[in-house]
C-alpha cells in the first residue's frame, strides 16, 4: 500500500522539487518534513527495520512512536538495503531521474563508501543539490565522529550556561541542536535552489550539529570575548539584562522582562514600590546588573504574596511584558495557540500535530498526510508494480 498524500490546496514555494532523504532520528527528518510541507515531494529512504525513531517510545500512535510521527509527515517511504547492489542501483536510478535534492545524515563516510556521496552523484548529475547533516562538520579532527543532541549541547557550551549557579549542568529539554540543524539545512537547500535557478548548477550544502550549537552560543561567546569573563548560569535570567527572569508567585511562576529604564519604572509601580526606580543602585541597567541579587530578592518578596493571574493583570495594566510558565497542555489549549492554527489536524493521523511556524499571505501550509508506513512506496517508486491509473 502506498502513501496517500493530499494535494496542496494552493501552490507552495517548493512544489515540483523532489527530495531524497537518507535521514534518521531527528535532524534530517525534521528538515525533510519542513521541505515536504513547503511543497516538495520528499521520499524517505529507510533501512529494512526502519528509522530508529519509529521505536522511540512509548508513547506510540498509529503504529509508531509519537516522536517519529511528529517528524515525518507528508513523506513517502522506501525500504532499501544500501549494501544490496540491486537496491543501490534502483536508488541511483531514482536520484538521477527525479531528484533535485539529496539530504543525508548517515554515519560519517557511509554514503561515500556506497557510491552515494556528493562527489559521485554530482559527477553524474551536476544540477543536484546535496546536503550533508554531520555531527562535527565537514573538516577538522572530529569530522569523522558521530554525534547526538545532548552531546552537542555539552560540547558546544550550551549546558555550561543552562541551569542554576552551583548546580549540575542540565540539557535544554527540546532537541534544539537537532531541530536547529534541520532548519539550517532547509535554509542552505533553499539558498542553493535559488543559486541553481540562476546558474543551472547544483552543489554541496554542509551543516552540522556542532556548528548549530556554536551558533546558539552567539551571544555568550561575544560576552566572553568582550569581557574575558566566563558566562555563568543564571537560571531563567539573562546575562546583562536585569530584571529579566522568572519569579515564583503564590500559585506558579511568572516571567517578567523589564529590559529598559522605562519598563523597570513601570514594574516598580506595579509592585507597589515606585521609589525603586529613583534609587541610584537601580537607576540604570548596568547598576541593576551590579545589584541584581539585591533587586531580585526585593521583587521575589513581593511576587510571593499574590497569584500569577494577579501579577499578570497588574503588569499588563502598566505595560510590562510578562508571561506565565505554561506546561505543554496549557500552551496547546491557550486561545492564542488556537487562533494561530499552528496545531493542525493531519490527514491519516489520530492526533493533531504542530505545523510549520510560518505563513504565506496569511495562510499556514497544511500537512498533506501522516507519516508513511515503513516501505509504503517501495514497489511503486522502484517501478516494481504498475502505477495507479
C-alpha atoms as a printed R data frame, in Angstrom:
    type eleno elety resid chain resno      x      y       z
1   ATOM     1    CA   UNK     A     1  0.000  0.000   0.000
2   ATOM     2    CA   UNK     A     2  1.459  3.370  -0.990
3   ATOM     3    CA   UNK     A     3  1.346  6.607   1.000
4   ATOM     4    CA   UNK     A     4 -1.759  8.700   0.468
5   ATOM     5    CA   UNK     A     5 -0.932 12.390   0.380
6   ATOM     6    CA   UNK     A     6 -3.471 15.051  -0.416
7   ATOM     7    CA   UNK     A     7 -2.581 17.705  -2.976
8   ATOM     8    CA   UNK     A     8 -1.904 21.181  -1.557
9   ATOM     9    CA   UNK     A     9 -4.893 23.485  -1.926
10  ATOM    10    CA   UNK     A    10 -2.667 26.328  -3.145
11  ATOM    11    CA   UNK     A    11  0.725 26.448  -4.804
12  ATOM    12    CA   UNK     A    12  3.586 26.159  -2.328
13  ATOM    13    CA   UNK     A    13  7.116 27.518  -2.837
14  ATOM    14    CA   UNK     A    14  8.804 24.137  -3.331
15  ATOM    15    CA   UNK     A    15  6.126 22.438  -5.405
16  ATOM    16    CA   UNK     A    16  7.784 20.375  -8.144
17  ATOM    17    CA   UNK     A    17 11.018 19.844  -6.175
18  ATOM    18    CA   UNK     A    18 11.903 16.203  -5.394
19  ATOM    19    CA   UNK     A    19 13.953 15.434  -2.280
20  ATOM    20    CA   UNK     A    20 15.553 12.084  -1.451
21  ATOM    21    CA   UNK     A    21 16.014 11.832   2.325
22  ATOM    22    CA   UNK     A    22 18.593  9.408   3.692
23  ATOM    23    CA   UNK     A    23 17.535 10.567   7.126
24  ATOM    24    CA   UNK     A    24 17.081  9.011  10.533
25  ATOM    25    CA   UNK     A    25 16.479 10.165  14.106
26  ATOM    26    CA   UNK     A    26 15.674 13.922  14.219
27  ATOM    27    CA   UNK     A    27 17.807 16.420  12.273
28  ATOM    28    CA   UNK     A    28 17.436 15.238   8.662
29  ATOM    29    CA   UNK     A    29 13.839 14.015   9.120
30  ATOM    30    CA   UNK     A    30 12.843 17.419  10.512
31  ATOM    31    CA   UNK     A    31 14.489 19.144   7.553
32  ATOM    32    CA   UNK     A    32 12.723 16.746   5.189
33  ATOM    33    CA   UNK     A    33  9.385 17.414   6.854
34  ATOM    34    CA   UNK     A    34  9.800 21.187   6.511
35  ATOM    35    CA   UNK     A    35 10.663 20.771   2.829
36  ATOM    36    CA   UNK     A    36  7.675 18.472   2.304
37  ATOM    37    CA   UNK     A    37  5.261 20.900   3.927
38  ATOM    38    CA   UNK     A    38  6.664 23.691   1.785
39  ATOM    39    CA   UNK     A    39  5.509 21.653  -1.197
40  ATOM    40    CA   UNK     A    40  8.408 19.357  -2.094
41  ATOM    41    CA   UNK     A    41  7.931 15.652  -2.807
42  ATOM    42    CA   UNK     A    42 10.061 14.011  -0.116
43  ATOM    43    CA   UNK     A    43 10.993 10.340  -0.479
44  ATOM    44    CA   UNK     A    44 12.376  8.874   2.744
45  ATOM    45    CA   UNK     A    45 14.867  6.009   2.368
46  ATOM    46    CA   UNK     A    46 14.757  3.611   5.340
47  ATOM    47    CA   UNK     A    47 16.708  0.525   6.311
48  ATOM    48    CA   UNK     A    48 14.706 -2.739   6.406
49  ATOM    49    CA   UNK     A    49 13.789 -2.346  10.083
50  ATOM    50    CA   UNK     A    50 13.035  1.343   9.638
51  ATOM    51    CA   UNK     A    51 14.205  4.638  11.071
52  ATOM    52    CA   UNK     A    52 15.219  4.077  14.707
53  ATOM    53    CA   UNK     A    53 12.844  6.879  15.706
54  ATOM    54    CA   UNK     A    54  9.895  4.639  14.797
55  ATOM    55    CA   UNK     A    55 10.653  2.766  18.043
56  ATOM    56    CA   UNK     A    56 11.407  5.766  20.310
57  ATOM    57    CA   UNK     A    57  8.529  5.221  22.706
58  ATOM    58    CA   UNK     A    58  6.224  4.908  24.433
59  ATOM    59    CA   UNK     A    59  4.084  6.765  23.669
60  ATOM    60    CA   UNK     A    60  3.159  5.194  20.335
61  ATOM    61    CA   UNK     A    61  0.394  6.311  17.987
62  ATOM    62    CA   UNK     A    62 -0.756  4.950  14.617
63  ATOM    63    CA   UNK     A    63  1.848  2.189  14.694
64  ATOM    64    CA   UNK     A    64  4.966  4.215  15.500
65  ATOM    65    CA   UNK     A    65  6.445  6.418  18.214
66  ATOM    66    CA   UNK     A    66  4.866  9.843  18.642
67  ATOM    67    CA   UNK     A    67  8.327 11.332  18.057
68  ATOM    68    CA   UNK     A    68  8.548  9.693  14.623
69  ATOM    69    CA   UNK     A    69  5.043 10.854  13.720
70  ATOM    70    CA   UNK     A    70  5.998 14.425  14.637
71  ATOM    71    CA   UNK     A    71  8.990 14.462  12.263
72  ATOM    72    CA   UNK     A    72  7.949 12.612   9.108
73  ATOM    73    CA   UNK     A    73  4.643 13.979   7.868
74  ATOM    74    CA   UNK     A    74  3.807 14.377   4.185
75  ATOM    75    CA   UNK     A    75  6.554 11.988   3.022
76  ATOM    76    CA   UNK     A    76  6.798  8.720   1.102
77  ATOM    77    CA   UNK     A    77  8.807  5.741   2.358
78  ATOM    78    CA   UNK     A    78 11.108  3.360   0.516
79  ATOM    79    CA   UNK     A    79 12.806  0.430   2.221
80  ATOM    80    CA   UNK     A    80 16.266 -0.221   0.807
81  ATOM    81    CA   UNK     A    81 19.274 -2.201   1.956
82  ATOM    82    CA   UNK     A    82 22.109  0.123   0.975
83  ATOM    83    CA   UNK     A    83 24.553 -2.792   0.957
84  ATOM    84    CA   UNK     A    84 22.464 -4.619  -1.634
85  ATOM    85    CA   UNK     A    85 23.665 -3.858  -5.163
86  ATOM    86    CA   UNK     A    86 20.216 -4.040  -6.740
87  ATOM    87    CA   UNK     A    87 18.726 -1.659  -4.154
88  ATOM    88    CA   UNK     A    88 21.611  0.769  -4.651
89  ATOM    89    CA   UNK     A    89 21.132  0.590  -8.408
90  ATOM    90    CA   UNK     A    90 17.416  1.356  -8.013
91  ATOM    91    CA   UNK     A    91 18.194  4.284  -5.710
92  ATOM    92    CA   UNK     A    92 20.791  5.624  -8.095
93  ATOM    93    CA   UNK     A    93 18.287  5.460 -10.969
94  ATOM    94    CA   UNK     A    94 15.666  7.262  -8.868
95  ATOM    95    CA   UNK     A    95 18.108 10.030  -7.922
96  ATOM    96    CA   UNK     A    96 19.428 10.548 -11.429
97  ATOM    97    CA   UNK     A    97 15.977 10.509 -12.980
98  ATOM    98    CA   UNK     A    98 13.985 12.579 -10.491
99  ATOM    99    CA   UNK     A    99 15.898 14.134  -7.588
100 ATOM   100    CA   UNK     A   100 16.607 17.832  -7.159
101 ATOM   101    CA   UNK     A   101 17.950 17.406  -3.629
102 ATOM   102    CA   UNK     A   102 19.607 14.644  -1.620
103 ATOM   103    CA   UNK     A   103 19.511 15.104   2.145
104 ATOM   104    CA   UNK     A   104 21.520 12.747   4.365
105 ATOM   105    CA   UNK     A   105 22.640 12.310   7.967
106 ATOM   106    CA   UNK     A   106 24.010  8.750   7.897
107 ATOM   107    CA   UNK     A   107 27.200  7.738   9.681
108 ATOM   108    CA   UNK     A   108 30.253  9.743   8.536
109 ATOM   109    CA   UNK     A   109 31.709  8.156   5.399
110 ATOM   110    CA   UNK     A   110 28.867  5.685   4.867
111 ATOM   111    CA   UNK     A   111 27.334  7.249   1.753
112 ATOM   112    CA   UNK     A   112 30.736  7.761   0.160
113 ATOM   113    CA   UNK     A   113 31.692  4.118   0.698
114 ATOM   114    CA   UNK     A   114 28.460  3.079  -1.025
115 ATOM   115    CA   UNK     A   115 28.886  5.370  -4.026
116 ATOM   116    CA   UNK     A   116 26.008  7.604  -2.915
117 ATOM   117    CA   UNK     A   117 28.062 10.547  -1.653
118 ATOM   118    CA   UNK     A   118 28.067 14.064  -3.055
119 ATOM   119    CA   UNK     A   119 31.171 13.669  -5.216
120 ATOM   120    CA   UNK     A   120 29.888 10.588  -7.016
121 ATOM   121    CA   UNK     A   121 26.358 11.878  -7.535
122 ATOM   122    CA   UNK     A   122 27.302 15.403  -8.597
123 ATOM   123    CA   UNK     A   123 29.684 13.968 -11.176
124 ATOM   124    CA   UNK     A   124 26.704 12.156 -12.712
125 ATOM   125    CA   UNK     A   125 24.149 14.939 -12.118
126 ATOM   126    CA   UNK     A   126 25.764 18.403 -11.801
127 ATOM   127    CA   UNK     A   127 22.403 20.096 -11.140
128 ATOM   128    CA   UNK     A   128 21.869 18.076  -7.947
129 ATOM   129    CA   UNK     A   129 21.890 19.801  -4.558
130 ATOM   130    CA   UNK     A   130 23.436 17.530  -1.946
131 ATOM   131    CA   UNK     A   131 23.036 18.382   1.751
132 ATOM   132    CA   UNK     A   132 25.132 16.678   4.414
133 ATOM   133    CA   UNK     A   133 23.963 16.918   8.026
134 ATOM   134    CA   UNK     A   134 27.005 15.914  10.041
135 ATOM   135    CA   UNK     A   135 27.962 15.851  13.703
136 ATOM   136    CA   UNK     A   136 31.131 17.958  13.940
137 ATOM   137    CA   UNK     A   137 31.327 19.449  10.453
138 ATOM   138    CA   UNK     A   138 32.920 18.638   7.115
139 ATOM   139    CA   UNK     A   139 36.545 19.031   8.234
140 ATOM   140    CA   UNK     A   140 38.726 19.067  11.315
141 ATOM   141    CA   UNK     A   141 39.993 16.369  13.705
142 ATOM   142    CA   UNK     A   142 36.482 15.312  14.806
143 ATOM   143    CA   UNK     A   143 34.852 15.338  11.347
144 ATOM   144    CA   UNK     A   144 34.536 11.548  11.269
145 ATOM   145    CA   UNK     A   145 32.847 11.184  14.642
146 ATOM   146    CA   UNK     A   146 29.143 10.661  15.281
147 ATOM   147    CA   UNK     A   147 27.138 12.966  17.496
148 ATOM   148    CA   UNK     A   148 23.771 13.445  19.151
149 ATOM   149    CA   UNK     A   149 21.823 16.391  20.537
150 ATOM   150    CA   UNK     A   150 22.824 16.059  24.238
151 ATOM   151    CA   UNK     A   151 26.484 15.530  23.314
152 ATOM   152    CA   UNK     A   152 26.455 18.719  21.255
153 ATOM   153    CA   UNK     A   153 24.673 20.711  23.934
154 ATOM   154    CA   UNK     A   154 27.591 19.689  26.171
155 ATOM   155    CA   UNK     A   155 30.432 20.061  23.661
156 ATOM   156    CA   UNK     A   156 29.069 23.302  22.221
157 ATOM   157    CA   UNK     A   157 28.988 25.042  25.602
158 ATOM   158    CA   UNK     A   158 25.218 25.324  25.894
159 ATOM   159    CA   UNK     A   159 24.960 23.202  29.030
160 ATOM   160    CA   UNK     A   160 27.585 25.371  30.727
161 ATOM   161    CA   UNK     A   161 25.142 28.308  30.771
162 ATOM   162    CA   UNK     A   162 21.861 26.446  31.407
163 ATOM   163    CA   UNK     A   163 20.521 25.888  34.909
164 ATOM   164    CA   UNK     A   164 21.155 27.454  38.291
165 ATOM   165    CA   UNK     A   165 24.543 28.581  39.592
166 ATOM   166    CA   UNK     A   166 26.151 25.922  41.802
167 ATOM   167    CA   UNK     A   167 24.009 23.084  40.442
168 ATOM   168    CA   UNK     A   168 24.957 20.406  37.861
169 ATOM   169    CA   UNK     A   169 24.653 21.330  34.208
170 ATOM   170    CA   UNK     A   170 21.352 20.496  32.540
171 ATOM   171    CA   UNK     A   171 20.280 19.977  28.948
172 ATOM   172    CA   UNK     A   172 17.692 22.188  27.268
173 ATOM   173    CA   UNK     A   173 14.689 19.844  27.102
174 ATOM   174    CA   UNK     A   174 13.648 20.119  23.431
175 ATOM   175    CA   UNK     A   175 16.182 18.834  20.891
176 ATOM   176    CA   UNK     A   176 17.272 22.332  19.885
177 ATOM   177    CA   UNK     A   177 20.509 21.167  18.240
178 ATOM   178    CA   UNK     A   178 18.794 18.591  16.026
179 ATOM   179    CA   UNK     A   179 15.872 20.867  15.157
180 ATOM   180    CA   UNK     A   180 18.184 23.841  14.624
181 ATOM   181    CA   UNK     A   181 20.440 21.830  12.321
182 ATOM   182    CA   UNK     A   182 17.398 20.761  10.327
183 ATOM   183    CA   UNK     A   183 16.425 24.424   9.989
184 ATOM   184    CA   UNK     A   184 19.917 25.375   8.769
185 ATOM   185    CA   UNK     A   185 19.731 22.519   6.272
186 ATOM   186    CA   UNK     A   186 16.475 23.933   4.886
187 ATOM   187    CA   UNK     A   187 17.983 27.436   4.697
188 ATOM   188    CA   UNK     A   188 21.019 26.062   2.871
189 ATOM   189    CA   UNK     A   189 18.959 23.957   0.476
190 ATOM   190    CA   UNK     A   190 16.609 26.811  -0.390
191 ATOM   191    CA   UNK     A   191 19.584 29.122  -0.969
192 ATOM   192    CA   UNK     A   192 21.217 26.518  -3.211
193 ATOM   193    CA   UNK     A   193 17.970 26.115  -5.163
194 ATOM   194    CA   UNK     A   194 17.886 29.874  -5.703
195 ATOM   195    CA   UNK     A   195 21.503 29.818  -6.876
196 ATOM   196    CA   UNK     A   196 20.745 26.907  -9.204
197 ATOM   197    CA   UNK     A   197 17.858 28.838 -10.693
198 ATOM   198    CA   UNK     A   198 20.356 31.489 -11.780
199 ATOM   199    CA   UNK     A   199 23.327 29.295 -12.736
200 ATOM   200    CA   UNK     A   200 21.892 25.868 -13.525
201 ATOM   201    CA   UNK     A   201 24.475 24.243 -11.242
202 ATOM   202    CA   UNK     A   202 23.855 22.351  -8.035
203 ATOM   203    CA   UNK     A   203 26.375 21.888  -5.268
204 ATOM   204    CA   UNK     A   204 27.038 20.727  -1.729
205 ATOM   205    CA   UNK     A   205 25.488 22.162   1.437
206 ATOM   206    CA   UNK     A   206 27.167 21.188   4.714
207 ATOM   207    CA   UNK     A   207 25.553 21.731   8.112
208 ATOM   208    CA   UNK     A   208 26.336 20.083  11.417
209 ATOM   209    CA   UNK     A   209 25.168 19.694  14.979
210 ATOM   210    CA   UNK     A   210 28.301 21.320  16.382
211 ATOM   211    CA   UNK     A   211 28.089 24.350  14.110
212 ATOM   212    CA   UNK     A   212 24.458 24.770  15.137
213 ATOM   213    CA   UNK     A   213 25.425 24.568  18.815
214 ATOM   214    CA   UNK     A   214 28.140 27.175  18.252
215 ATOM   215    CA   UNK     A   215 25.601 29.447  16.557
216 ATOM   216    CA   UNK     A   216 23.229 29.161  19.532
217 ATOM   217    CA   UNK     A   217 26.152 30.447  21.632
218 ATOM   218    CA   UNK     A   218 26.470 33.652  19.583
219 ATOM   219    CA   UNK     A   219 25.625 35.986  22.482
220 ATOM   220    CA   UNK     A   220 27.534 34.188  25.296
221 ATOM   221    CA   UNK     A   221 30.579 33.932  23.005
222 ATOM   222    CA   UNK     A   222 30.502 37.675  22.300
223 ATOM   223    CA   UNK     A   223 30.105 38.449  26.004
224 ATOM   224    CA   UNK     A   224 33.130 36.302  26.828
225 ATOM   225    CA   UNK     A   225 35.272 37.741  24.030
226 ATOM   226    CA   UNK     A   226 34.413 41.282  25.088
227 ATOM   227    CA   UNK     A   227 34.950 40.838  28.823
228 ATOM   228    CA   UNK     A   228 37.236 37.832  29.288
229 ATOM   229    CA   UNK     A   229 34.755 36.632  31.917
230 ATOM   230    CA   UNK     A   230 33.274 33.165  31.698
231 ATOM   231    CA   UNK     A   231 29.495 33.248  31.117
232 ATOM   232    CA   UNK     A   232 27.688 31.770  34.093
233 ATOM   233    CA   UNK     A   233 24.390 30.049  34.751
234 ATOM   234    CA   UNK     A   234 21.579 32.456  35.537
235 ATOM   235    CA   UNK     A   235 18.571 30.138  35.689
236 ATOM   236    CA   UNK     A   236 15.667 31.770  33.883
237 ATOM   237    CA   UNK     A   237 17.518 35.095  33.654
238 ATOM   238    CA   UNK     A   238 19.643 36.765  31.011
239 ATOM   239    CA   UNK     A   239 23.244 37.913  31.359
240 ATOM   240    CA   UNK     A   240 23.485 41.692  31.026
241 ATOM   241    CA   UNK     A   241 19.772 42.499  31.456
242 ATOM   242    CA   UNK     A   242 18.107 42.979  34.867
243 ATOM   243    CA   UNK     A   243 15.302 42.387  35.779
244 ATOM   244    CA   UNK     A   244 14.668 39.717  33.181
245 ATOM   245    CA   UNK     A   245 13.671 36.327  34.614
246 ATOM   246    CA   UNK     A   246 11.001 34.154  36.246
247 ATOM   247    CA   UNK     A   247  9.588 34.672  39.742
248 ATOM   248    CA   UNK     A   248  7.591 32.374  41.967
249 ATOM   249    CA   UNK     A   249  4.137 33.664  42.732
250 ATOM   250    CA   UNK     A   250  1.731 32.257  45.316
251 ATOM   251    CA   UNK     A   251  0.498 29.652  42.821
252 ATOM   252    CA   UNK     A   252  3.010 29.374  39.985
253 ATOM   253    CA   UNK     A   253  5.740 31.206  38.087
254 ATOM   254    CA   UNK     A   254  5.731 34.396  36.042
255 ATOM   255    CA   UNK     A   255  8.470 35.606  33.700
256 ATOM   256    CA   UNK     A   256  8.931 39.387  33.634
257 ATOM   257    CA   UNK     A   257 11.017 41.192  31.013
258 ATOM   258    CA   UNK     A   258 11.696 44.760  32.120
259 ATOM   259    CA   UNK     A   259 14.680 45.382  29.869
260 ATOM   260    CA   UNK     A   260 14.940 49.167  29.990
261 ATOM   261    CA   UNK     A   261 14.577 52.032  32.465
262 ATOM   262    CA   UNK     A   262 11.005 52.890  31.500
263 ATOM   263    CA   UNK     A   263  9.849 49.301  31.895
264 ATOM   264    CA   UNK     A   264 11.652 48.984  35.218
265 ATOM   265    CA   UNK     A   265  9.870 52.091  36.493
266 ATOM   266    CA   UNK     A   266  6.549 50.567  35.394
267 ATOM   267    CA   UNK     A   267  7.420 47.268  37.090
268 ATOM   268    CA   UNK     A   268  8.335 49.080  40.311
269 ATOM   269    CA   UNK     A   269  4.992 50.896  40.229
270 ATOM   270    CA   UNK     A   270  3.051 47.664  39.594
271 ATOM   271    CA   UNK     A   271  4.767 46.044  42.587
272 ATOM   272    CA   UNK     A   272  3.870 48.960  44.822
273 ATOM   273    CA   UNK     A   273  7.411 50.357  45.106
274 ATOM   274    CA   UNK     A   274  7.784 53.225  42.613
275 ATOM   275    CA   UNK     A   275 10.712 54.534  44.664
276 ATOM   276    CA   UNK     A   276 12.964 51.709  43.415
277 ATOM   277    CA   UNK     A   277 13.304 53.331  40.005
278 ATOM   278    CA   UNK     A   278 14.652 56.537  41.576
279 ATOM   279    CA   UNK     A   279 17.323 54.816  43.669
280 ATOM   280    CA   UNK     A   280 20.868 55.128  42.331
281 ATOM   281    CA   UNK     A   281 21.584 51.410  42.724
282 ATOM   282    CA   UNK     A   282 18.693 50.597  40.346
283 ATOM   283    CA   UNK     A   283 18.604 53.719  38.156
284 ATOM   284    CA   UNK     A   284 20.252 52.166  35.054
285 ATOM   285    CA   UNK     A   285 20.608 48.685  33.634
286 ATOM   286    CA   UNK     A   286 24.358 48.442  34.409
287 ATOM   287    CA   UNK     A   287 23.595 49.388  38.031
288 ATOM   288    CA   UNK     A   288 20.756 46.868  38.186
289 ATOM   289    CA   UNK     A   289 23.099 44.185  36.835
290 ATOM   290    CA   UNK     A   290 25.640 45.022  39.556
291 ATOM   291    CA   UNK     A   291 22.941 44.874  42.242
292 ATOM   292    CA   UNK     A   292 20.976 42.003  40.682
293 ATOM   293    CA   UNK     A   293 20.914 39.740  43.752
294 ATOM   294    CA   UNK     A   294 19.567 42.541  45.934
295 ATOM   295    CA   UNK     A   295 16.947 43.637  43.391
296 ATOM   296    CA   UNK     A   296 15.763 40.117  42.647
297 ATOM   297    CA   UNK     A   297 15.314 39.493  46.355
298 ATOM   298    CA   UNK     A   298 13.065 42.546  46.648
299 ATOM   299    CA   UNK     A   299 10.987 41.573  43.610
300 ATOM   300    CA   UNK     A   300 10.628 37.954  44.766
301 ATOM   301    CA   UNK     A   301  9.408 39.100  48.177
302 ATOM   302    CA   UNK     A   302  6.545 40.953  46.512
303 ATOM   303    CA   UNK     A   303  5.748 38.282  43.920
304 ATOM   304    CA   UNK     A   304  5.250 35.600  46.590
305 ATOM   305    CA   UNK     A   305  2.309 37.498  48.061
306 ATOM   306    CA   UNK     A   306 -0.141 37.161  45.150
307 ATOM   307    CA   UNK     A   307 -1.173 34.793  42.365
308 ATOM   308    CA   UNK     A   308  0.212 34.626  38.852
309 ATOM   309    CA   UNK     A   309 -3.066 35.981  37.458
310 ATOM   310    CA   UNK     A   310 -2.993 38.929  39.886
311 ATOM   311    CA   UNK     A   311  0.519 39.992  38.912
312 ATOM   312    CA   UNK     A   312 -0.051 39.371  35.209
313 ATOM   313    CA   UNK     A   313 -3.045 41.739  35.300
314 ATOM   314    CA   UNK     A   314 -1.113 44.386  37.242
315 ATOM   315    CA   UNK     A   315  1.856 44.203  34.880
316 ATOM   316    CA   UNK     A   316 -0.357 44.276  31.792
317 ATOM   317    CA   UNK     A   317 -2.011 47.411  33.115
318 ATOM   318    CA   UNK     A   318  1.419 49.060  33.409
319 ATOM   319    CA   UNK     A   319  2.612 47.805  30.021
320 ATOM   320    CA   UNK     A   320  5.288 45.463  31.401
321 ATOM   321    CA   UNK     A   321  5.929 42.351  29.221
322 ATOM   322    CA   UNK     A   322  5.277 39.138  31.137
323 ATOM   323    CA   UNK     A   323  4.244 35.529  30.607
324 ATOM   324    CA   UNK     A   324  3.237 32.653  32.884
325 ATOM   325    CA   UNK     A   325  5.334 29.486  32.773
326 ATOM   326    CA   UNK     A   326  2.925 27.131  30.999
327 ATOM   327    CA   UNK     A   327  3.067 23.377  30.659
328 ATOM   328    CA   UNK     A   328  2.519 21.673  27.292
329 ATOM   329    CA   UNK     A   329 -1.220 21.234  27.818
330 ATOM   330    CA   UNK     A   330 -1.692 24.877  28.779
331 ATOM   331    CA   UNK     A   331  0.279 26.033  25.747
332 ATOM   332    CA   UNK     A   332 -1.669 23.821  23.338
333 ATOM   333    CA   UNK     A   333 -5.048 24.839  24.778
334 ATOM   334    CA   UNK     A   334 -4.331 28.567  25.008
335 ATOM   335    CA   UNK     A   335 -6.590 30.744  22.888
336 ATOM   336    CA   UNK     A   336 -3.546 32.288  21.178
337 ATOM   337    CA   UNK     A   337 -2.374 28.855  20.006
338 ATOM   338    CA   UNK     A   338 -5.877 28.090  18.818
339 ATOM   339    CA   UNK     A   339 -6.185 31.410  16.985
340 ATOM   340    CA   UNK     A   340 -2.949 30.837  15.064
341 ATOM   341    CA   UNK     A   341 -3.968 27.338  13.986
342 ATOM   342    CA   UNK     A   342 -0.437 26.001  14.433
343 ATOM   343    CA   UNK     A   343 -1.838 22.795  15.953
344 ATOM   344    CA   UNK     A   344 -3.129 21.066  12.834
345 ATOM   345    CA   UNK     A   345 -5.348 18.141  12.060
346 ATOM   346    CA   UNK     A   346 -3.280 15.821   9.849
347 ATOM   347    CA   UNK     A   347 -4.965 13.512   7.310
348 ATOM   348    CA   UNK     A   348 -4.375  9.917   8.415
349 ATOM   349    CA   UNK     A   349 -3.170 10.845  11.921
350 ATOM   350    CA   UNK     A   350 -5.050 10.048  15.123
351 ATOM   351    CA   UNK     A   351 -3.667 13.151  16.834
352 ATOM   352    CA   UNK     A   352 -3.191 16.760  15.726
353 ATOM   353    CA   UNK     A   353  0.422 17.883  15.362
354 ATOM   354    CA   UNK     A   354  2.384 21.137  15.393
355 ATOM   355    CA   UNK     A   355  2.593 22.600  11.887
356 ATOM   356    CA   UNK     A   356  5.148 24.910  10.310
357 ATOM   357    CA   UNK     A   357  5.744 28.136  12.274
358 ATOM   358    CA   UNK     A   358  5.264 30.356   9.220
359 ATOM   359    CA   UNK     A   359  2.510 31.537   6.893
360 ATOM   360    CA   UNK     A   360  2.290 32.782   3.311
361 ATOM   361    CA   UNK     A   361 -0.144 35.601   2.654
362 ATOM   362    CA   UNK     A   362 -1.834 34.823   5.936
363 ATOM   363    CA   UNK     A   363 -2.157 31.072   5.287
364 ATOM   364    CA   UNK     A   364 -0.158 28.396   7.071
365 ATOM   365    CA   UNK     A   365  0.893 25.412   4.911
366 ATOM   366    CA   UNK     A   366 -1.246 22.414   5.816
367 ATOM   367    CA   UNK     A   367  0.103 18.916   6.357
368 ATOM   368    CA   UNK     A   368 -0.820 16.742   3.387
369 ATOM   369    CA   UNK     A   369 -0.642 13.435   5.195
370 ATOM   370    CA   UNK     A   370  0.596 11.486   8.177
371 ATOM   371    CA   UNK     A   371  3.993  9.833   8.368
372 ATOM   372    CA   UNK     A   372  4.270  6.935   5.913
373 ATOM   373    CA   UNK     A   373  4.121  3.285   6.857
374 ATOM   374    CA   UNK     A   374  7.521  1.627   6.566
375 ATOM   375    CA   UNK     A   375  8.214  0.911   2.897
376 ATOM   376    CA   UNK     A   376  4.759  2.028   1.779
377 ATOM   377    CA   UNK     A   377  6.075  3.358  -1.542
378 ATOM   378    CA   UNK     A   378  8.962  0.979  -2.294
379 ATOM   379    CA   UNK     A   379  7.338 -1.013  -5.087
380 ATOM   380    CA   UNK     A   380  5.818  1.986  -6.832
381 ATOM   381    CA   UNK     A   381  8.896  4.209  -6.712
382 ATOM   382    CA   UNK     A   382 11.264  1.389  -7.623
383 ATOM   383    CA   UNK     A   383  8.913  0.544 -10.520
384 ATOM   384    CA   UNK     A   384  8.240 -2.947  -9.220
385 ATOM   385    CA   UNK     A   385  4.486 -2.535  -9.730
386 ATOM   386    CA   UNK     A   386  2.491 -0.520 -12.253
387 ATOM   387    CA   UNK     A   387  1.494  2.984 -11.233
388 ATOM   388    CA   UNK     A   388 -2.126  3.508 -10.245
389 ATOM   389    CA   UNK     A   389 -4.231  4.922 -13.088
